[in-house]
Amino acid sequence: MDIGNEAIFPNPRLQVSVVGFLATWWMGIPVGIILGLVGLIQERARTMFLTTLKAFVVTILIAFLTGLVGLIYGFLFLKYSDLSWFMPDNLIDRTNFIAVGSMHNFSYLGGLTGLIGGITFTIIEKRKQKRATKTT
């Protein structure tokens, strides 16, 4: 096995974390702006803050779970596929590379579905509050 041009890092987990951060940080900006704006439908500042914070949690959980589905899908199905992805010449672990690539791709879908989930959560909370004020 020739590992010729393999990148050897002193702390691989740190470097991989940096790559993950650089690949995804920008997604938080539009998600944050949109959830913040949708949160403005709440009448009180405290309610707006708490509901928007919970909407962020909903968004993150959905994105995380979707990423896990992508990882599992990559391990179980994609590793057997003839993918047209770029594969480095010095790739050592094709299966893990494909699984992580699948997780990365699914995470974008998770960001979008998470955003929809967060918006939906905010709207549902607003409707609950309206019903609560009508009954009092």
Summary of the structure (lengths in Angstrom):
residues: 136
radius of gyration: 20.2
end to end distance: 73.4
largest distance: 73.7
contacts: 354
relative contact order: 0.16
helix: 77%
strand: 0%
